[in-house]
Amino acid sequence: MEIATLFKVVFPPQPRLILNSLYKLLIFLPLFCLILGGTVQAQDQTSLSEETAQLLKLVNLKTVDGREMAEVSLKLVLQLALERSLLLQASKLGNAAAQLSVIAAQERNKPSVTTSFGYAKILSLTASSSCSPSQLCGSSTNSMTFSSAYTQKTDSGLTYGLTYSEQTKKSTSLSLMEMGGEVTTGTTGDSLSSLSLTSSVSIPFFQDSGTEYNNIPVRLAEINVTRGQLNSQQAELSLLKQVASIYWDLVGILETVEVKKKAVNLSEKLLRDNQARLEAGLLSSTEVRVTETQLMRNRQSLLSSRLDALRIEDQVRAALNLKNLPVGLYPVDRPATNAAVTENVSALLEKIYANDTQIGLKQASLEQNRYQLEQELNKQKTNLDLNLYYVLNGYSKNSFGGIADFSKSDLHGMNVTLTWKVPLGDQATIENIQRKRLEQQQITLQIKDRKSQLDVSVQSLLRSLSLIEKEKMTAAAVSKLSKDQLRNEIKRFKLGKSTSYRISQNQQDVVESEQQEILIRIRQEKIRVELLALTGEFNEKYELNQK
């Protein structure tokens, strides 16, 4: 039975209309959601297409091995890394929050005004001989109060304020003839308004006094800003170092692909020559088989290198947050020929010390520790405070009418209080002070240790750069000899004085020697990347953050 027919049988007309409407809604709701989801997805794809189009305007396109590639320089890749890194964007938000905390600390002593209004009805009954003939007598008092106070604390620790208050009272006499009887209301007195204007000053002399001490919250907030900036710098340098290193890996693997393509072309040519010789009866099938095996080996090695190139290219995409770029990435930069560092080593070390974020963070911790030590030492000081109050009083039957009495010196009052609090046996503060001083020594030693580590790292990098030049010359000589040996072996093979196996061995030597040259040049560039990360000269060398 169909669903609609079943509804007609089971339900009366009105409910059946409702259920039919629900039935239609259940049918069309998935379709509506599908259309809505498709619309959102289409909008996302449109935004991605626009973003991709903007990126493709920055590069030149070329076809490499049948694949469309975008030519990218290291400068462009580093700039995109800075612009598109979500980690750096989050770090910038953290820096903005730290800046706001500094503003909040600077505004901590803003003046405040406190205003209050109140109403009270107070009943007071007593039993005494004066109540006769009533058993109880007393009064009912209605009072209204108003108060407004202005207070301000200064950076020196002094606090002053001004308070205006007024209370208006009106009383009615009450009497009770006997317990449980009716209350008799008597006469109502005139209202009386009492006013006062109080000025106060609180002056700390030892503990909590002084502008330098009271500005410690601002200094600590500024240290947090410095920490945030150093952490952002560390994250930025780490990202640039990672991206530059991957970029040179991609350069190296693509150069390796070209070397292996040449090896495959040479193996294909040798195979064609050997097959022609086999047909002419000048060569055995075994030699042809050896050449075919070498060709397959070279093709497999070329395929493996191409897969490595795609894997490294994906690493670049991930670092740049370019998941949907429809073209490949082809690096156009090539390793530099000169690897020497001309800068003085001592000047280079000073630059590295100044740029090192770990040293900067330790120095920030050292400064923070100094302020925290001042806070602990403040607790040991004698707490001597002077509090001054001066009060102007006035009275009237009307609100604010007693202000005229403020000029009468006989109605003035004052209070002077000197509070002296001496901490005795405060062992916790003594231990905290000792702990902070030990932390200072610890941080100082950590800074020295970090400088020692940097000294060793820089010396190692500089030695590697100096040895790389000799290594490059040796590798170039080995590569030249291997190519000469391969050419000679091919000539000897054509004369029948060598074998295909010997040629295969020489081919492997040529590929390995050229790969070694590539690896040395890439290693040289990675060392230069390490030095750029240590000195923080990425921005200067590649003109980053110039907008």
C-alpha positions, 0 to 999 in steps of 0.5 A: 500500500502506498504511503498516501493511501495509508494516510487516508485510511488511518488518519482523518482529513485534517491530520492527514493534510498535516502529515502529507505536508510533513511527508513532502517536507521530508522529501524535499529537505535533503534536496534543499540541503544538497542545493545549499551545500552545492552553493556553499561549495561553489562559492568556496571553489570560486574564492579558491579559483580567484586566489589561484589566479592571483598567484599564477599572475606572479609566475611564468609557466613552462612545460617540463616533461609534459607537465605544466610548471610554475617557475618560482624563485626562492625570494617569491617562495619565502614571501609567500611563506610569510604571507600565507603561514597560519602559524605566523598569523596566529603569532601576530594575534598573540603580539596584538594581545600582549600590546593590549595588556601593556595598555591595560597595565598603563591605565591601571591607576585611572580615577574612579567615582563611586556613587550610592543612594539608600533608603532606610526605615528604622523602628526603635521601641523601649520599655522604661518609666518615661513611657508611662502610662504606655508600656512601650515608647520609641520612634520610627525614623525614615532616612535617605542617604546619598554618597559620591566618592572620587578616588585616584592612585598615583604611580608613586603609590600615593592615594587621594580622594574626595567624598561628598555624603548627605543623610536626611532623617525624619522621625515620628514618635510611637507608643504602645499602651500594652503588649499586643495592643495598637500602636499610637503615632505621635508627633513627627519631627522636622527633617534634618539633612546632615552633609559632609565633604571629606578629603583623604590622602594615604601616603606610603613611605617605605613599602609600596612607595616609589614610581619605579616600584609601582610601574613594575606591572607595566614593565612586566607587560612590556616584557611579555610583548618582547617575549611575543615578538621574539617567539614570532621572530623564532617562528618566522626564522624557523619557517624561512629556514625550513622552506629554503631548505626544502626549496634547495632539496627540490633544486637538487632532485630536479637536477638529479632527474636531468642527470638520470634522463641523460643516462636513460637517453644514452642507454636507449642509444646503446641498446639501439646500436647493440640491436643493430649489431645483433641483427648484423651478427656482430654481437651476441644476444647476451650483450644486448640483454645486459644493455636492456637490463641497464636501460630498465635500471636507469628508467627505474632510477629516473622514475624514483627520482621523479617521485621524490621530486613530487614528494618534495614539491608537496612539502613546498606546497604544504609549507606555503598552504597551496593545496589546490594549485593546479600546476607544479613548482619549478625552482629557477634559482641555482646554487651559487659558485662562491661559498666563502664568508667574507665577514669577520668571524667576531663581528659575525658572532656578535650579529648572531648573538644579537639575533638569537631568539633563545638568548633574547628570551633568556635576557627577557627572563632575566629582566623579569626576574629582576622585577620579581625580585624587587617585588619580593624585596618590597615585602621585607620593607617596613610598611609605614603609611600616613593617612590624612582626613579632613571633613567639612560638615553642614546641617539643614532642613533641606537637601544640599542646604547645609553646604553653606556650613562648609565655610564654618571652621568650628564644624570642621573635623580632621583625622591623622593616622600613622600606621606602622607594620613591621614584618617579623619572622617572614621566612617565606619572603626570605626563601623567595628572595633567595630563589629569585637570586638563584634563578638569576644565576641559572639564567646567566649560565644558560645565556653563556651556554647558548653562546658557547653552542653558537660559537661551536655551530658557527665554527663548524659551518665555516669549516664546512664552507671552506672544505666544500670548495675543495670537495667541489673541485674534487667531485668535478674532477671525478665527474670529468674522469668518469665521463672520459672513461665512459666515452673510452669504454664505448669506443673500445666496445665498438672495437670489440675490446670491451663488454656491455657490462663494463659500459653499464658500470661506467654509466653508474660511475658517471651518474654517481659522480654527477649526483655527488656534485649536485649534493655538494652544491645543495649542501653548500646552499643549506649551510648558507641557509643555516647562516642566514637563519643564525644572523637573521638576514633572510629579510635583507637578502631576499627583500622580504617584508618590504610592503 
